[in-house]
Amino acid sequence: MSSLLSPAAERRVFKPAQLNALARDLLESNFSQIWLEGEVSNLSRPASGHLYFSLKDTSAQVRCAMFRNRAMLLPAPIKDGQLVLVRARVTLYEARGDYQLSVESIEPAGQGALQLAFERLKAKLDAEGLFAAARKRTLPLWLKRLGLITSPRGAAVHDVLSVLQRRFPLLPVELWPVPVQGAEAAAEIRAALQAALASGRYDAILITRGGGSLEDLWPFNDEALVRAVADAPIPVVSAIGHEVDFSLLDFAADLRAPTPSAAAELLSPDAGELQRRLKLLAQKLHDAMRNRLQTAAQRNDTALLRLQANRPAQRLHHGRQQLQALSVRLQHAMQQRLATPAQRLRLAAHRLDRTGPQTRIALQRAGIAALQQQLHRHLQRSMDKRLSRVKQAGIGLNALSPLATLARGYSILRDARGRVIVRPQQVMAGETVNAHLSEGQLRLRVDTDE
């Protein structure tokens, strides 16, 4: 640009569009993205869905445009007179030669700035690993002494002490009074934490306060305090605000409780539950002692029985009993030995009867008689079948026999040489022919050969 405007340079004439294009490139290359805080004025919402407004302070203002695709992402509509924080690109509207902000996002100023700072610091510390689960320390099962860092006049200290008194009044609690709100609160809380840790008197430390706005809880987002909590050699419990409130101290602490009362419950056992457990343990101890006494008594009884069993009279009596038992077993064995050959002999005789010649002959005869009966039945059935076939054949032959035809009144004529006469031309007048009838024959003379 300096070369273009130099007196020594060759004179160059711009048109407005060219100048505006150069100015736009210059603005956009040097102000790609900025954050700007101001008051909304002259807000316009045309039908296109874009937002047009001015952002002003006490002495100046700048035009802003937020296009529809970005305006749709706003969590709540903005209004005139609202103090906001915008993220935007500086550009120039070439048609009019006006520079303006192309707004990317809008959030309320004040609390929005704090929230932005919160998110940035959270991301930084998280990237360093201060919030990693591997860094967390486990609370001891039984606390011997608890350090409490909070305001002595707030509701939180009352809630914590009330719950501890109700659940486990034997737990010693030492209060480290600090302010929990204001510019100096973070430094004093950090100093109290360091002093409590240096004393070496506590098994755990509770840092707590009641609910409040983001500004009220801001001391618990102090980076130095958060680092001190993350580096503490003993477990640190945080209970800052209500259940929906979160601070960076909550992420760095070894345990986060939603409320001060909940923290007191997490840090203390239930006295009633302890009494029930003690009663149960006492009953188990009583049962174990009774079982051991019973076991010892049984062992004594067993030893006494063994001692009695080893006396001479007892051993003699036991030997006599064993002798009687062996005698009974011997008799039983002899009977078994004698009974076994007799049984074998009976089995052999039975088998001999079954396999002897007479038995085998009787079986063969019975088999032959059965075969004869089967042969007779087979021959009878065969003869019946053949006779039936002969009868059927006779009926067929009879149906085809000329005798059946003769029986119906017909006759067969034969000449003197025995030839069958079927035409009149086969005979002459005066010749003799034989007529075969169904019963007998006739000799006939031919009168004429016509």
C-alpha positions, 0 to 999 in steps of 0.5 A, a space after each residue: 500500500 505504501 508503494 501505491 501512495 508514494 509521491 515518487 510512484 507512478 500515479 494510479 487511479 482506483 475505482 471505488 470497488 477496487 479500493 474497497 476490495 483492497 481495504 477488505 483484504 487488508 482488514 481480513 488479513 490483519 483481523 482474522 478473529 477478535 473478541 469484542 465486548 459492547 452493548 447491543 443497539 439498533 438490533 434488526 431481525 429481517 425475514 432472511 434470519 440474519 441479525 444486524 446490530 451495532 455494538 457500542 460503548 460510551 464513545 464509539 460503535 461498530 456495525 455487526 452482522 450475524 448470518 442465519 447459519 450462525 444465528 440459529 446456534 444462539 442458545 437465547 435471543 439477544 436484545 437491545 441494551 444487552 452487554 455481550 461478548 462476541 467472537 467475530 471477523 473484521 470485514 468490509 461491506 464493499 457495496 457501501 464501503 462500510 467496515 463491519 464485524 462478521 459475528 461467529 458467536 455471542 455470549 453474555 459479557 461478565 459471566 460469559 467471560 468468566 466461563 470462557 476463562 474457566 474453560 480455557 484454564 480447565 483445558 490447560 490443566 487437564 492437558 497437563 494431567 492434573 485431573 487424571 484419575 491415576 493421580 487420585 488418592 483413595 480415602 482411608 477406611 477409617 479417618 483418625 482426624 479430619 481437617 476442615 477448611 471453610 468459612 466459620 460463619 457459613 452454612 457449610 460448616 454447620 451442615 458438615 459438623 451436624 452430619 458428623 455429629 449424627 453419624 460418627 461423633 468420635 471423629 476429631 475435626 479441626 476447623 481452619 477458618 478462611 474466607 470463601 468469597 472475594 479477591 483474597 479468598 483463594 490465597 488464604 484458602 491455599 495458605 490454610 491448605 499448605 499449613 494443614 498439610 505441613 502439620 501432618 495431623 490429618 488423614 484427609 482434608 475437606 474444602 467446602 462452601 455453600 452455593 453461589 454464582 460463578 463469581 462467588 465460587 471463582 476463588 476455587 478456580 484459582 490456578 495456584 490453589 488447584 495445583 496445591 490441591 493436586 500436589 497434596 500428599 493426602 486425600 483432599 475432598 471438595 464440596 463446593 456449592 450445590 450439585 450442579 456447581 463445578 469448580 476446577 478444585 473439584 476436578 483436581 480433588 481426590 473426591 468430589 461431593 455434590 454438597 457439604 452434607 454429602 461430603 460429611 457422609 462420605 468421610 464418616 462411617 455410620 455409627 449405627 451401622 458400626 454397632 450392627 457390625 460389632 454385634 455381628 462380629 461379637 456373635 461370630 466370635 461367640 459362635 467360633 469360641 463355642 465351636 472350638 470348645 465343642 471340637 475340643 470336647 469331641 477330641 477328649 471323648 475320642 481320646 478317652 475311647 481310644 484309651 479305654 480300647 487299649 486296656 487289656 480286658 478291652 483288648 481281650 474282649 475285642 479279640 474274642 469278638 474278632 475270633 467269633 466273627 472269623 469263626 462265622 466267616 469260616 463256617 459261611 465260607 465252608 458252606 459256600 465251598 461245599 455248596 458250589 460242587 453240588 451246584 456244579 453237579 446239578 448244572 452238569 446233569 441238567 446240561 447232560 439231560 439236554 444234550 443226551 442221545 435220547 433227547 436229541 433223537 426225540 428232538 429229531 423225530 419231532 423235527 421230522 414229523 413237523 417237516 412231514 406235516 409241512 410236506 403234506 400241506 405243500 403237496 395238497 396245496 400243489 395238487 389243488 392248484 393243478 386240479 384247478 388249472 385242469 378244470 379251467 383248461 377243460 372249461 376253455 377246451 369245451 368252449 372251443 370244442 365242435 362237440 359243443 356246437 353239435 350239441 346246439 343242433 348242428 352237424 358235420 358233413 363228410 364225404 366218403 373219403 372223410 373230408 369235411 364238406 363246406 360247399 355244395 360243389 364238393 359233392 355230386 348227386 347220388 353220392 353218400 355223405 356222413 352227418 356227424 351229430 352230437 349223438 351218433 351219425 347219419 348216412 345221407 344221399 344227395 338228391 341233387 347238386 343244385 
